[in-house]
Amino acid sequence: MASRTKAARTTATRAGKAAAGARENPYVQRFIEDPELRDNVRTAVEHARQAYKRMSNGKGPAKAVM
């Protein structure tokens, strides 16, 4: 097996710390444990995508707003 570079080890360490921090976050915990909240967030994201598509209508964001 090839040895990992220092950058790869650093990235893995940072990712591990971020994951551990996320598990301790009360907002993340609620999102994980509450199926109704997940459904509401999923619905909100879908509606936001649809609204963006309607607004942009094939144009770039700056042109769509103007």
LINHU-V970256 format. One record per residue. N is the residue number from 1. SS is DSSP state (a for helix, b for strand, c for the rest). Layout:
BEGIN
n=N ss=SS
n=N ss=SS
END
This chain:
BEGIN
n=1 ss=c
n=2 ss=c
n=3 ss=c
n=4 ss=c
n=5 ss=c
n=6 ss=a
n=7 ss=a
n=8 ss=a
n=9 ss=a
n=10 ss=a
n=11 ss=a
n=12 ss=a
n=13 ss=a
n=14 ss=a
n=15 ss=a
n=16 ss=a
n=17 ss=a
n=18 ss=a
n=19 ss=a
n=20 ss=a
n=21 ss=a
n=22 ss=a
n=23 ss=a
n=24 ss=a
n=25 ss=c
n=26 ss=a
n=27 ss=a
n=28 ss=a
n=29 ss=a
n=30 ss=a
n=31 ss=a
n=32 ss=a
n=33 ss=a
n=34 ss=c
n=35 ss=a
n=36 ss=a
n=37 ss=a
n=38 ss=a
n=39 ss=a
n=40 ss=a
n=41 ss=a
n=42 ss=a
n=43 ss=a
n=44 ss=a
n=45 ss=a
n=46 ss=a
n=47 ss=a
n=48 ss=a
n=49 ss=a
n=50 ss=a
n=51 ss=a
n=52 ss=a
n=53 ss=a
n=54 ss=a
n=55 ss=a
n=56 ss=a
n=57 ss=c
n=58 ss=c
n=59 ss=c
n=60 ss=c
n=61 ss=a
n=62 ss=a
n=63 ss=a
n=64 ss=a
n=65 ss=a
n=66 ss=c
END
